[in-house]
Amino acid sequence: MPPVSPIQPTLDTVIAIPVRNEAERIARCLGAIDGQAGLAPGRLGLVLFLNNCTDDTAGIVADLVPRMSIPVRVIERVHPGAHAGWARRAAMDAAEAWLQEVGTAEAATLLTSDADSIVPPDWVVANLAALEAGADAVAGRVELIPEEAALLPPSLPARGRLEDTYDALITEMEARIDPDPHDPWPCHRTTIGASLAVRLSAYRAVGGMPEIPLGEDGAFVGALLQRGFRVRHDRAVRVLISARLTGRAAGGVADTIRSRCEEPDALCDARMEAVPRALHRYAWRARLRRLHTESRLGRDLAWARRLGIPEAEARRIAALPRVGEIVAAVDRASPRLAYRPLMPRQLPGQIRLARLVLPLLRGVLRLRRTAPSVPLAVTPTATADA
């Protein structure tokens, strides 16, 4: 009997990267992608969407692509109305079309990163592992490229460390008070186009990447959550991003870094609220989910009165079909849940407070699991005016 040839893996995972004027960084980006480990040959492909490039990016790509070990499709476009959301969507839609051509769309995965980022060798397999564990999409965390971060004013990395510390503390509070079984602690809350993975079926279900000038990544993940898809913010998925001060997208990471260099006292991100306000928000989210599960949101509007939401708007929100949509709508509609981000100088004090509160919260929640009658220490009746 002649030997049976092994079945060759079929392309089922494609990385989509928008590229604009990245002559200085594109080789490093492609080298990192070509160095992905742990995947059977033939499974991984790459789409490079070169838009409005006026430097030597196209020439560098043309030289490097024939030497790469994975198949690559290069698309070049000139579009006067180009912006970040348009370019990322175009790249991901091209990846979708490729998967459709090879007939693997039903079980395929799309990933996206940035042309100035560096993905580690396990980036793809770490994303796929999270998807195989039950997620529909995976949001990775990011760190600045060390040699570029070292050139920034010392005050900026110091502030970043404080923000990272506080963010981890309030994220654990959120994950314990308003747990998502598909995104358990330990997790993070970064949502950035430099590291996103999504099942192609979920990508299609929400209409693809939003074609908006800024914040397309956050809007995309928000749409997935509101539609009830399982999004994992996996701490095992990490990407190094550029610390440059002049970027390609207005309002992007580079602009944020530059503005914080120029204005060290600029407000923190919106979710960086004082501990009492953060706890108040998370407790309300948990209560809204419970009321929705019990079919009580539309019958008893006491929750809306306490949150300052007019009755007509409350009834509209209560009629929304998915709890993710309800929570997001309440966040937008309630004046008592308006975000009040911290000033950088407030971070050390709030970190100390969070470190005092978190062990108490863990203890109360452990008691609740063993004795359900024990009340939660933080209730949604708190004023949270801190």
GIKA-V941003 format. One record per residue. PHI is phi in whole degrees, 0 to 359 (999 if undefined). PSI is psi in whole degrees, 0 to 359 (NA if undefined). Layout:
phi;psi
PHI;PSI
PHI;PSI
This chain:
phi;psi
999;130
292;151
297;144
274;125
290;136
296;145
288;127
282;132
302;146
259;144
306;120
220;5
219;122
230;133
266;132
244;124
230;119
283;140
225;129
215;116
50;60
241;40
301;327
282;338
237;347
294;326
296;318
296;319
298;313
292;323
299;320
293;320
293;320
289;345
266;15
295;134
248;160
86;6
249;140
295;138
304;136
103;345
279;330
254;136
228;170
222;133
249;125
251;118
254;96
276;116
235;128
57;36
283;132
239;2
254;205
265;21
305;313
299;320
294;319
295;316
298;316
299;327
284;323
276;322
304;316
298;341
265;359
279;153
272;354
243;154
291;141
228;135
249;126
250;126
239;132
242;132
221;147
240;121
218;117
297;335
262;22
295;145
208;177
300;314
295;320
298;315
292;317
293;320
297;316
299;319
296;315
288;324
294;324
293;322
295;319
300;316
297;322
297;314
296;325
295;321
298;319
274;358
80;22
246;15
300;325
294;334
236;30
260;165
232;136
254;138
234;154
218;146
215;191
244;155
287;346
255;14
254;164
235;117
268;139
288;166
298;338
259;15
298;310
294;313
293;329
293;320
295;315
295;325
296;319
293;323
292;319
293;337
281;356
128;355
283;154
264;337
208;156
226;127
253;124
268;164
263;164
229;154
224;153
287;145
301;121
306;315
293;333
279;322
297;328
295;342
271;353
280;158
304;138
305;331
295;332
288;308
300;327
296;316
295;320
299;322
294;320
297;315
296;319
297;319
297;312
292;320
299;319
296;323
292;312
286;334
293;320
296;320
301;313
298;315
294;335
270;321
283;318
235;68
291;142
250;114
300;339
267;356
217;59
287;161
292;139
279;137
211;187
219;183
229;23
284;135
227;106
212;143
296;345
293;342
205;91
225;140
226;145
206;141
297;139
300;325
297;321
289;322
303;314
292;323
296;330
261;10
84;17
82;186
290;129
300;132
271;71
238;154
296;328
213;142
79;24
296;328
294;311
296;320
295;324
294;312
295;321
301;319
295;320
298;314
295;318
294;331
274;1
88;11
283;154
269;112
250;122
258;123
265;87
269;122
289;344
281;350
257;118
220;144
224;143
269;129
244;159
290;146
254;20
293;160
261;349
237;110
256;189
259;342
241;123
300;130
85;5
276;197
300;316
299;318
296;322
296;315
298;315
296;317
296;326
284;334
292;319
283;330
226;82
301;337
266;14
299;148
304;149
288;174
301;156
303;321
286;351
279;73
265;166
298;151
309;311
300;320
291;321
297;315
297;320
301;315
296;313
294;322
295;321
294;320
299;317
297;320
293;320
298;319
297;320
294;316
298;321
295;316
300;324
272;4
58;37
250;354
300;317
276;343
274;325
231;108
266;23
300;325
300;321
290;320
297;319
290;338
261;3
73;28
259;125
303;152
301;316
298;317
293;323
297;318
293;323
297;316
295;316
298;335
275;354
297;145
283;338
236;143
294;329
299;319
294;322
295;312
299;316
296;320
293;320
295;318
305;320
284;325
274;334
273;121
294;338
276;355
246;16
298;138
288;137
231;84
294;156
281;158
276;151
305;323
293;344
276;346
299;313
302;317
295;320
289;328
296;316
298;317
296;316
298;322
291;335
281;320
285;321
300;315
298;324
295;318
297;315
301;317
296;315
297;318
290;327
296;318
296;321
297;325
293;327
268;334
222;88
304;342
283;348
290;124
286;151
291;139
296;329
252;119
248;155
288;5
271;352
297;147
282;326
53;47
269;6
298;NA
